[in-house]
Amino acid sequence: MTLNILHRLHARPTADGDGVNIKRIADFSGRHLDPFLMIDEIRSNDESDYVGGFPPHPHRGIETFTYMKTGGFEHRDHMGNRAAIVAGDTQWMSTGRGVLHSEMPLPDETHGIHGFQIWVNMAAADKMREPRYTDSRAQGNPQASNAQGATLRALAGGWQWHDTQLEAPINGLSANARIADLMLDPNGQGQLESLEGERLILFVYQGELSNPALIEGTAVVADNPDSVTLQAGAQGAGVLVFTGSPLNEPVAHMGPFVMNTEQELRQAVMDYQAGKFGRM
């Protein structure tokens, strides 16, 4: 089925944390990626790009979802969680009313670090609930391959992949959000079926697609069809696939805080300065 593409977005270089170089697609207007807010990618074998990591910092009002392809990060937070999130692992943190955490690099000796952090917006009614944390280390993320050179790895939620139902160990993201990694051999082809949610987002992080025509570092937002067939170009492709239901709520953003009003942002800053996000 031909995709009805609503928006095209391009990853831009920036830096975050203690000088970590990343590429970012962000939308804090609520007009394009809703219910997603941001897709960050870090990919480097140069230690100077990531050695500073992400020292202790707060969040409120969002869910962070981390997925590592190479190397990893050590996560610590004020709730007492400590975990090495390494190649193939995923991690979900529903920050709610407040989390204080750090993420420090664990590079692969040869290939450095390659991974993603995705921000999912939370509904206004949930932004001040207690924080939640989970990761995939105990179970791993299931994947399956077809005969046309395509492999789908379920990262969040359930995915129908040809005759296989893949259930990721992480479920229950805000706004029915689901995430998968589609890995295509040169000229490989895969069909995504029984898609849920009102929006489909494709982010090509490696290679290119010939159908639809997308190059590396590009994301498209489309109305969600019942099914869609993706075809890689001669280089093959790696594609993050997202589905979700737009929240259609006001977005107020300031650094690590995403709320619905400016007053709520000011309150988040005051609460952090007063030590209400806990201690590490």
JOVENVEN-V704809 format. One record per backbone hydrogen bond with DSSP energy under -1.0 kcal/mol. CO is the residue of the C=O (numbers start at 1). NH is the residue of the N-H. Records with the same first field share a line. If there is no record, write none. Layout:
# JOVENVEN-V704809
CO->NH, NH
This chain:
# JOVENVEN-V704809
3->5
4->223
7->221
9->219
12->24
14->22
16->20
17->19
20->16
22->14
23->41
24->12
25->39
33->36
35->121
37->27
38->119
39->25
40->117
41->23
42->115
44->113
46->49
47->50, 51
49->21
50->53
53->18
54->103
57->101
59->99
60->258
61->122
62->95
63->120
64->93
65->118
66->91
67->116
68->88
70->114
72->106
73->85
74->104
75->83
76->102
77->80
81->77
83->75
85->73
86->89
89->68
90->136
91->66
92->134
93->64, 95
94->132
95->98
96->61
99->59
100->78
101->57
102->76
103->54
104->74
108->112
112->108
113->44
114->69, 70
115->42
116->67
117->40
118->65
119->37, 38
120->63
123->126, 127
126->129
129->97
132->94
134->92
136->140
142->154
144->152
148->189
149->185
150->146
151->183
152->144
153->181
156->179
157->168
159->166
160->193
161->164
164->161
166->159
170->157
174->177
175->245
178->243
179->155, 156
180->241
181->153
182->239
183->151
184->237
185->188
188->232
190->230
192->228
198->224
199->244
200->222
201->242
202->220
203->240
204->217
206->238
208->233
209->214
211->231
214->209
215->218
217->11
218->204
219->9
220->202
221->6, 7
222->200
226->195
228->192
230->190
231->210, 211
233->187, 236
236->208
237->184
238->205, 206
239->182
240->203
241->180
242->201
243->178
244->199
252->259
254->257
256->60
257->254
259->252
261->265
262->266
263->267
264->268
265->269
266->270
267->271
268->272
269->273
270->274
271->276
272->275
275->278
